[in-house]
Amino acid sequence: MKVLWKKGIAAMLALLMACGAGGCTDSGELSTDTTSSAGSSAEDDAWIAAATDPLTPYPETVTVTFGKEAGRNFSALAGTEWENHNDDDNAMYDIIGGFLNIDIQIDFVGNGGDDYNKKVAMAIADGNIPDVMKVSDYSTLKQLVESDMVEDLTQAFEDCATDRIRDIYDSFDGRCLESGKIDGKLYGIPATNIFNGQELLWLRKDWLDKLNLEEPETMEDIEYILQQFVEQDPGNNGEGKTIGLVVNTGIAGAYGAQFQLNNIFTHYGAAPGQWIEKDGEVVYGSVQPEMKEALTVLRDWYAKGLIDPQVAVRTNDDRIAVVASGQCGAFFGAWWSCNSPASDAWALDNSVEWVPCVVPVGEDGKVTVIEQNPSMGYLVVRKGFEHPEVAVKLVSLQYDYMRRSDYVQSDVEKAYIAGDVACDFLGNCDFNNALVLCYENIRDILDGKSPEDATAFEYGVAASCQKYVDAIDAGQLPDKTDWSNYYGRMIGTRLAAEVPYNKISPVFYSSTDTMKLRWGSLQKMESEMLLRIVMNEDPIDSFDSFVEEWYASGGDTITEEVSAEVAK
């Protein structure tokens, strides 16, 4: 396909060629010195420019092999001339390749998670990794560095990261970019994991109104509302059939995971599932005494019938179905819970109303949030590859220039860049507060403004939100997608922008030698303990026995190893 080139880049390259042909002085004037080979000088200058500037293309085609996670939503191209696109061959590769003059060759593709990680592990074991690939965690990055299989990208980042890319990593206060370093050298370009806002309590607003209840703030408020939902049955489900709070079998420990109760644990000073600093020492949050207070409250709620009595046996699909069918009035979830299950419930019954609340607040009027791992993996370059900077150039091109500038886009590029089709090599690179920035840009677009840094994606979501508003104003039924976009972006993420919060910043997200052997069984022990105590199958003091067993089963050694890693 025909590729649109940035005029400024072409002009700069032409100037470099001209300087090479006749020689340039420091002032930029042509030199009459012809003692060196004009062709050689021009070629050298062009290669140097490509290796030290984010967007300058290579003067000759460079072949690059890649290992990548599978893209998403190629089905969005159905009915277009690009409907046969896939992970091996698609227009985005052509666009990127043409812009930088690289020939993209896919070595392997794997679905996210275990499938992809297994393919990476096989490539490492064979000693034959592609030129560029993504690895999913720090442990794999460390393994590659210790095996001398990947390039030091420190200078490449210095040369080929745009100012905005640097600002993006700076927004994480060093936590993200530093995670890609070993012994002070940058070996992995991190995929950023943006802050997803406070975990929200989603409540049936129509049930609150029917029972003349106000939105909650405290733990006592939440308990009273759940009790009224269960006893008064505002959804007319029938006696004993209304569920107050639907809960994940995992109870707590994964930030942003739907149906978990992290906000309740952090309210009492606990940090389940996280390695944190406490009184100057590195400790595992799930074995700290603050856990008992939250567990005491939750087992009381369960005994009163306020928590789903089938919490131990429901699958995630079951939980979504319970909410969608109108049997449940409350669940915890991030802003994106507007998509599912909230919009599922609305689609089945358009009289359903949901409201997200940032609760429970403490004495300072704030909720406490656990920060997640700032990185979702790393882009690495094979040791010995002649052009290691290509990884950084890719990030600068896709996540700065193409996404945020006035770069002229073809229709297919708009489909990819707007997020309808996800097909890149890193996964994400955006500001830590991208959620808030996105809300502010969409809000301004709806207000008739033109935000300077608004992306194609944000304009697309804003158009969907406007369709929702227009439908409501016209007394018409909005489209489900428009309903979901509006509730998520203009209600859910507004809270992330406007409601203050405290945060807990974990100090370790990786793995240690003993964790590789013992962590699975320790996590299983923890999950079972949480569930059994909440369901009143074990007494609250069994928590103390769990803590002793946890340490004796490898937790003590793991704590020492994590402390040593953090100390580095």
C-alpha positions in Angstrom: 0.0 0.0 0.0 1.1 3.6 -0.5 2.7 5.0 2.6 2.4 8.6 3.6 5.8 9.9 4.7 6.4 12.8 7.1 7.6 15.7 5.0 9.9 16.9 7.7 11.7 13.6 7.9 12.1 13.3 4.2 13.5 16.9 4.1 15.9 16.2 6.8 17.1 13.0 5.1 17.5 14.9 1.9 19.6 17.5 3.7 21.8 14.8 5.2 22.2 13.3 1.7 23.2 16.7 0.3 25.6 17.3 3.1 27.1 13.9 2.5 27.5 14.5 -1.2 29.4 17.8 -0.9 30.3 17.8 2.7 28.9 20.3 5.3 30.6 22.7 7.7 29.4 23.1 11.2 27.4 26.1 10.1 25.5 24.0 7.6 27.2 25.5 4.5 28.5 23.3 1.8 32.1 22.5 2.0 34.4 22.3 -1.1 36.5 19.6 0.6 36.3 16.5 -1.7 39.0 14.4 -0.1 36.6 11.8 1.2 34.2 9.6 -0.8 30.9 11.6 -1.3 28.8 8.4 -1.6 30.3 6.8 1.5 29.8 10.0 3.6 26.2 10.4 2.5 25.5 6.8 3.3 27.2 6.9 6.7 25.3 10.1 7.7 22.0 8.5 6.7 22.6 5.5 8.8 23.7 7.6 11.7 20.6 9.8 11.4 18.4 6.7 11.4 20.2 5.2 14.5 20.0 8.4 16.5 16.6 10.0 15.7 13.2 8.6 16.6 11.4 9.0 13.3 14.2 9.0 10.7 13.8 6.0 8.3 16.8 3.7 7.5 18.4 4.5 4.1 18.1 0.9 3.1 15.6 -1.8 4.2 16.3 -3.5 7.5 14.8 -6.9 8.1 13.5 -7.4 11.7 12.0 -10.6 13.1 9.5 -10.3 15.9 7.8 -12.4 18.5 4.5 -10.9 19.7 1.3 -11.4 21.5 -1.8 -11.9 19.3 -3.6 -8.8 18.2 -7.3 -8.2 18.9 -10.5 -7.3 17.0 -9.4 -8.1 13.4 -13.1 -8.9 13.0 -13.7 -5.1 13.1 -12.3 -5.0 9.6 -15.0 -7.4 8.3 -16.6 -6.1 5.1 -13.6 -3.9 4.2 -10.8 -4.4 1.9 -8.7 -5.3 4.9 -10.9 -8.1 6.3 -8.3 -10.8 5.8 -5.8 -9.1 8.0 -4.1 -11.2 10.7 -1.1 -11.3 13.0 1.2 -12.5 10.2 0.2 -9.9 7.6 -1.6 -6.7 8.0 -1.6 -3.0 7.0 -0.2 -1.7 10.2 3.0 -3.7 9.7 3.2 -2.2 6.2 2.7 1.3 7.5 5.2 0.9 10.3 7.7 -0.8 8.0 7.3 1.7 5.3 7.7 4.6 7.7 10.9 3.3 9.2 12.0 1.3 6.1 12.0 -2.0 8.0 10.8 -5.3 6.7 8.6 -6.8 9.5 8.9 -10.6 9.7 6.8 -12.4 12.3 8.8 -15.2 14.0 6.0 -16.3 16.3 2.7 -15.2 17.7 1.0 -16.4 20.8 -2.2 -15.7 22.6 -1.8 -13.6 25.8 -0.8 -15.4 29.0 0.5 -19.0 29.1 0.3 -19.6 25.4 2.6 -16.7 24.6 4.9 -17.3 27.6 5.4 -20.9 26.5 6.6 -19.8 23.1 9.0 -17.3 24.6 10.3 -19.9 26.9 10.8 -22.3 24.0 12.7 -19.7 22.0 14.9 -18.9 25.0 15.6 -22.6 25.6 16.5 -23.1 22.0 18.9 -20.1 22.2 17.2 -18.7 19.1 15.0 -15.7 20.0 13.8 -13.2 17.3 15.4 -9.8 16.8 12.7 -8.1 18.9 10.1 -9.7 21.2 8.0 -8.9 24.3 8.6 -10.7 27.5 5.8 -10.7 30.1 7.7 -10.3 33.4 10.8 -9.1 35.0 11.9 -12.7 35.8 12.2 -13.5 32.1 14.0 -10.2 31.4 16.5 -11.0 34.2 17.0 -14.5 32.8 17.8 -13.1 29.3 20.2 -10.6 30.7 22.0 -13.2 32.9 22.3 -15.5 29.8 23.7 -12.6 27.8 20.9 -12.9 25.2 19.7 -9.3 24.9 21.1 -5.9 24.1 21.7 -3.0 26.5 19.2 -0.4 25.2 20.3 2.5 27.4 21.9 4.5 24.6 19.1 3.5 22.1 16.5 4.9 24.5 18.6 8.1 25.0 18.8 8.6 21.2 15.4 7.4 19.9 12.8 8.1 22.6 10.8 11.2 21.8 10.2 13.9 24.4 6.7 12.7 24.9 7.8 9.1 25.4 10.2 10.3 28.1 7.4 12.3 29.7 5.2 9.2 29.7 7.8 7.2 31.7 8.5 10.1 34.0 4.8 10.2 34.9 5.4 6.9 36.8 8.0 8.6 39.1 10.6 6.2 37.8 8.8 3.1 38.9 8.1 1.9 35.3 11.3 2.6 33.4 13.5 1.6 36.3 11.8 -1.8 36.3 13.4 -2.5 32.9 16.9 -1.9 34.2 19.4 -4.4 35.7 22.6 -3.1 37.2 21.6 0.4 36.0 21.4 -0.6 32.4 18.1 -0.6 30.4 17.5 -4.0 28.9 13.7 -3.9 28.4 11.4 -1.1 27.2 8.5 -1.4 29.6 4.9 -1.7 28.5 3.1 0.7 30.8 0.3 -0.3 33.1 -1.7 2.9 33.7 -3.6 3.7 36.9 -7.1 2.5 36.4 -8.6 4.7 39.0 -10.2 3.8 42.3 -12.1 0.6 42.6 -15.8 1.5 42.6 -18.8 0.1 44.3 -21.5 -0.1 41.6 -25.0 0.1 43.0 -28.5 -0.2 41.6 -29.5 3.5 41.6 -33.1 2.6 40.8 -33.2 0.4 43.9 -31.7 3.2 46.0 -34.4 5.6 44.8 -37.2 3.1 45.3 -36.1 2.7 49.0 -35.3 6.4 49.5 -31.6 5.6 50.3 -28.7 7.9 49.8 -25.4 6.9 48.2 -23.0 5.4 50.8 -19.8 6.8 52.2 -18.9 4.6 55.2 -18.8 0.9 55.9 -21.9 1.3 58.0 -23.7 2.9 55.0 -22.7 0.1 52.7 -23.9 -2.6 55.2 -27.3 -0.8 55.7 -27.9 -0.5 51.9 -27.0 -4.2 51.3 -29.4 -5.2 54.2 -32.2 -3.1 52.7 -31.6 -4.6 49.2 -31.8 -8.2 50.6 -34.8 -7.6 53.0 -36.9 -5.2 51.0 -36.4 -6.9 47.6 -36.7 -3.7 45.4 -36.2 -5.8 42.3 -39.1 -8.0 43.0 -37.1 -11.2 42.7 -39.0 -12.9 45.4 -38.3 -13.6 49.1 -34.8 -14.7 49.7 -33.7 -14.5 46.1 -32.1 -11.0 46.1 -28.3 -11.0 46.5 -26.8 -8.0 48.2 -23.1 -8.1 47.2 -21.8 -10.5 44.6 -18.1 -11.4 45.3 -15.3 -13.1 43.5 -14.1 -16.5 44.8 -10.7 -14.9 45.2 -12.1 -12.3 47.7 -9.2 -9.9 47.4 -5.6 -9.4 46.3 -5.6 -8.4 42.6 -5.9 -4.6 41.9 -8.7 -3.8 39.5 -10.1 -7.4 39.4 -13.9 -7.3 39.2 -16.0 -8.5 42.2 -13.1 -8.4 44.7 -13.2 -6.6 48.0 -9.9 -4.8 48.0 -11.4 -1.4 49.2 -12.7 -3.0 52.3 -9.4 -4.5 53.2 -7.5 -1.3 52.5 -10.0 0.6 54.6 -8.7 -1.3 57.6 -5.0 -0.8 56.7 -4.5 -4.2 55.0 -2.9 -4.9 51.6 -3.8 -8.4 50.6 -1.6 -10.0 47.9 1.0 -7.2 48.0 4.6 -6.9 49.0 4.8 -3.6 51.0 7.1 -1.8 53.3 5.9 -1.7 56.9 7.9 -0.2 59.8 11.0 -0.2 57.7 10.7 -3.9 56.6 9.5 -5.6 53.5 6.4 -7.8 54.4 3.7 -9.7 52.6 0.3 -7.9 53.2 -1.8 -11.0 53.4 -0.1 -12.2 56.6 -0.4 -9.0 58.5 -2.7 -8.6 61.5 -4.7 -5.8 59.8 -6.3 -8.5 57.7 -8.3 -9.9 60.6 -10.4 -6.7 61.1 -11.6 -6.8 57.5 -12.2 -10.5 57.7 -14.2 -10.1 60.9 -16.5 -7.6 59.2 -17.0 -9.7 56.0 -17.8 -12.9 57.9 -20.4 -10.9 59.8 -21.9 -9.6 56.5 -21.9 -13.2 55.1 -23.7 -14.5 58.3 -26.4 -11.8 57.8 -26.9 -12.8 54.2 -25.5 -9.7 52.7 -22.9 -11.5 50.6 -23.7 -14.0 47.9 -24.3 -17.3 49.7 -22.9 -19.1 46.6 -19.7 -17.2 46.5 -17.6 -20.4 46.7 -19.1 -22.0 43.6 -19.9 -19.3 41.1 -17.8 -18.9 38.0 -17.2 -15.4 36.6 -19.9 -16.0 34.0 -22.3 -16.9 36.8 -21.5 -13.6 38.6 -22.1 -11.6 35.5 -25.3 -13.4 34.9 -26.5 -12.7 38.4 -26.0 -9.0 38.0 -27.4 -8.9 34.4 -30.5 -10.7 35.4 -31.3 -8.2 38.2 -30.8 -10.5 41.1 -27.9 -8.5 42.6 -27.8 -4.9 43.7 -24.1 -4.3 44.3 -20.6 -5.3 43.2 -17.1 -3.8 43.3 -15.3 -3.2 40.0 -13.2 -0.6 38.1 -14.6 2.0 35.8 -14.8 -0.4 32.9 -17.4 -2.5 34.8 -19.9 -0.3 32.9 -19.2 -2.6 29.9 -20.0 -5.8 31.7 -22.0 -6.6 33.8 -23.6 -3.1 34.2 -24.5 -2.7 30.5 -25.6 -6.3 30.3 -28.2 -5.6 33.0 -29.3 -2.4 31.3 -29.6 -4.1 27.9 -32.0 -6.7 29.4 -34.0 -4.1 31.3 -33.7 -0.4 30.2 -35.2 0.8 33.5 -32.1 -0.4 35.3 -29.8 2.4 36.6 -26.4 2.0 38.0 -24.3 4.4 39.9 -20.5 4.0 40.8 -19.4 5.1 44.3 -15.9 5.6 45.7 -16.3 3.9 49.1 -15.7 3.3 51.9 -14.0 6.5 52.9 -11.9 6.8 56.0 -11.7 9.5 58.6 -9.9 11.7 56.1 -12.7 11.3 53.6 -10.6 9.2 51.2 -10.5 5.7 50.0 -7.2 3.8 49.9 -6.1 2.3 46.6 -3.4 -0.3 45.9 -1.2 0.7 42.9 -0.7 -2.1 40.4 2.5 -3.2 38.7 3.6 -0.2 36.6 4.8 -2.5 33.8 3.0 -5.2 31.8 6.1 -6.6 30.2 9.1 -5.6 28.3 10.3 -5.2 24.7 13.8 -6.7 24.3 16.3 -6.9 21.5 18.4 -10.0 20.6 22.1 -9.6 21.5 24.1 -9.0 18.4 21.2 -7.4 16.4 22.8 -4.6 14.4 20.0 -2.1 15.0 18.8 -2.3 18.6 17.4 1.2 18.5 14.6 -0.2 16.2 12.6 -1.2 19.3 12.7 2.4 20.7 11.8 3.8 17.3 8.8 1.6 17.1 7.5 2.8 20.5 8.1 6.5 19.6 6.4 6.0 16.2 3.3 4.2 17.4 2.8 5.7 20.9 3.7 9.3 20.1 3.8 10.4 16.5 1.0 8.2 15.0 -1.2 8.4 18.0 -1.0 12.0 19.0 0.3 14.2 16.2 -1.6 15.6 13.2 -0.2 12.7 11.2 -2.4 12.2 8.2 -4.1 8.8 8.4 -5.7 6.5 5.9 -8.9 4.8 6.8 -7.2 1.6 7.8 -4.8 3.4 10.0 -7.6 5.1 11.8 -9.2 1.8 12.5 -5.9 0.6 14.1 -5.0 3.7 15.9 -8.4 4.4 17.2 -8.3 1.1 19.0 -10.8 -0.8 17.0 -8.0 -3.1 16.1 -5.1 -3.8 18.4 -2.0 -4.9 16.6 1.3 -3.7 18.0 4.5 -5.1 19.6 4.7 -3.5 23.1 1.1 -3.6 24.3 0.8 0.0 25.7 2.8 3.1 26.4 0.8 5.9 28.0 0.8 8.3 30.9 0.2 6.9 34.4 -2.8 9.2 34.6 -4.0 8.5 31.0 -7.4 7.6 32.4 -7.9 11.1 33.8 -6.4 12.7 30.7 -8.8 10.7 28.5 -11.8 11.8 30.5 -10.7 15.5 30.4 -10.2 15.3 26.6 -13.5 13.6 26.0 -15.3 16.1 28.2 -13.7 19.0 26.3 -14.6 17.5 23.0 -18.2 17.2 24.1 -18.0 20.8 25.2 -17.1 21.9 21.7 -13.4 22.3 22.3 -10.4 20.8 20.5 -7.9 19.4 23.0 -4.4 19.7 21.7 -3.3 16.2 22.6 -6.6 14.3 22.0 -6.2 11.0 20.2 -8.2 9.4 17.5 -9.4 7.0 20.1 -10.7 9.8 22.3 -12.5 11.4 19.5 -14.2 8.1 18.7 -15.4 7.6 22.3 -16.5 11.2 22.4 -18.7 10.7 19.3 -20.2 7.6 21.0 -20.9 9.6 24.2 -22.5 12.4 22.1 -24.8 9.8 20.5 -25.9 8.7 24.0 -26.7 12.3 25.0 -28.6 12.9 21.7 -30.7 9.8 22.2 -31.6 10.7 25.8 -32.4 14.3 24.7 -34.6 13.0 22.0 -36.4 10.5 24.3 -34.9 7.6 22.4 -33.2 4.4 23.6 -29.4 4.7 23.4 -27.3 2.0 21.8 -25.7 -0.4 24.4 -22.2 0.6 23.3 -23.0 4.3 23.6 -24.6 3.7 27.1 -21.5 1.9 28.2 -19.1 4.5 26.9 -21.0 7.3 28.5 -21.3 5.6 31.9 -17.7 4.5 31.9 -16.0 7.6 30.5 -18.2 10.4 31.7 -19.3 9.0 35.1 -16.9 6.3 36.1 -13.6 8.0 35.1 -14.9 11.3 36.2 -14.6 10.0 39.8 -11.0 9.1 39.2 -10.4 12.7 38.1 -12.3 14.4 40.9 -12.4 12.2 44.0 -9.2 12.2 46.2 -7.7 8.9 47.4 -4.7 7.5 49.3 -2.5 4.9 47.7 -0.4 2.0 48.8 2.6 1.4 46.6 3.9 -2.2 46.6 7.7 -2.6 46.4 8.0 -5.9 44.6 6.1 -7.5 41.6 8.5 -10.1 40.4 9.5 -13.6 41.5 12.3 -15.2 43.5 13.9 -18.7 43.3 11.8 -20.1 46.1 8.6 -18.4 44.8 9.0 -20.4 41.6 8.8 -23.6 43.7 6.4 -22.6 46.5 4.3 -19.6 45.4 1.5 -21.6 43.8 0.8 -23.7 46.9 1.1 -20.6 49.1 -1.4 -18.7 47.0 -3.8 -21.6 47.1 -3.5 -21.8 50.9 -4.2 -18.0 51.1 -7.2 -18.1 48.8 -8.8 -21.0 50.7 -8.2 -19.3 54.0 -9.9 -16.1 52.9 -12.9 -17.9 51.6 -13.4 -20.3 54.6 -13.1 -17.5 57.1 -15.6 -15.2 55.2 -18.0 -18.1 54.9 -17.8 -18.8 58.6 -16.4 -22.3 58.0 -13.3 -21.5 60.0 -13.1 -19.3 63.1 -11.5 -15.9 62.8 -8.5 -17.0 64.8 -7.7 -19.6 62.2 -6.0 -16.6 60.4 -3.2 -16.8 63.0 -2.7 -20.5 62.2 -2.6 -19.7 58.5 0.1 -17.1 59.1 2.3 -19.6 61.0 1.8 -22.2 58.3 2.5 -19.7 55.6 5.9 -18.8 57.0 6.8 -22.4 57.7 5.9 -23.5 54.2 8.4 -21.2 52.5 7.0 -17.8 53.3 9.9 -17.0 55.6 12.5 -17.8 52.9 10.6 -15.9 50.3 10.3 -12.9 52.5 14.1 -12.9 52.9 14.6 -13.2 49.2 12.1 -10.4 48.4 13.7 -8.1 51.0 17.1 -8.8 49.4 15.8 -8.0 45.9 14.2 -4.7 47.1 17.4 -3.7 48.9 19.2 -3.9 45.6 
